[in-house]
Amino acid sequence: MSKGKVLVTPRSISAGGHPALDRVAAAGYEVVFPTPGKQPSEAELVAAAAGCVGYLAGVEPISAAVLEAATSLRVISRNGVGIDNIDLPAARRLGIAVRKAVGANARGVAELTMAHILALTRWVGLGDRAIKAGAWQRRKGIELVGRTLGLIGCGHIGRLVARFAMGLDMKVLAFDVVADASFAPGEGFAWAELEQVLAGGDIISLHCPAPADGSCLIDAAAIARMKKGAFLINTARAELVDQAALAAAIESGHVAGASMDVFRTEPPGEDPLVANDRVLATPHVGGFTDESVDRAVEMAVDNLLEELSSE
């Protein structure tokens, strides 16, 4: 007899499954995929969550309405580190535990960040699109040696990015709300205040959660503090950036270019910012590697079963 249903929604595993989910079934739970291969809507989650005791969640918004419909739910286990897509006050009020897979996709996101930095500063996307269209379009790039990378957020991902950047002879300025002085990868690295990072970075890369109050960390005022001609990389959260302010800054030339792996709506559709040839975009693939998916799912299943067995 089943102990209850476990809802599984991450797109990386909902279409084809994952061997780690066999452990959920072996523990006596029925695994349910409400929208295989795609991100579920709120209405789909409300319908699917009824009767579920566990929820292995992706990046989809998980609202109070969803949680209130899930009257049997005991745990939400994320297959990543971000939990700002979950209505945490509602989860606390309803007694639903929330667990995350800390560090599971750090390597994948950090490596993608470096790919974005290299591709953006050498206009790889522009050249690729032009050649495939039969054109020959060249735009002068920059070399990274001696340039300063400004990191906003220096946890598991940011620290890997810092090490990678220093391997390319870059300097690194890092801001984190909890700066860990024990992390000192070399003399080219320094902890700094947010204002110093914004003003000093030739490239600014985001590796932090979005502000809890719903404001944009990178708004028009923050962009104005950035160096003229700086680049902005966002492989963290779309909500960190005021898209209209960024578009205006790219148009004016204050920001040379931007890249992003995250969007407020996924897929973003006909977004004029994404269409700009000074913007590089990838479809939320930071943690979408064989290794990152395996680590994240294994850790999420561990957390899920630990929480369910503790009841």
Secondary structure, DSSP 8 states (H G I E B T S, - for coil): ----EEEE--HHHHTT--TTHHHHHHTT-EEE-SSTTS---HHHHHHHHTTEEEEEE-SS-B-HHHHHH-TT--EEEESSS--TTB-HHHHHHTT-EEE--TTTTHHHHHHHHHHHHHHHHTTHHHHHHHHHTT----------TT-EEEEE--SHHHHHHHHHHHHTT-EEEEE-TT--TT----TTEEE--HHHHHHH-SEEEE-S---TTS--SB-HHHHHHS-TTEEEEESS-GGGB-HHHHHHHHHHTSEEEEEES--SSSS--S-HHHHSTTEEE--S-TT-SHHHHHHHHHHHHHHHHHHHHT-
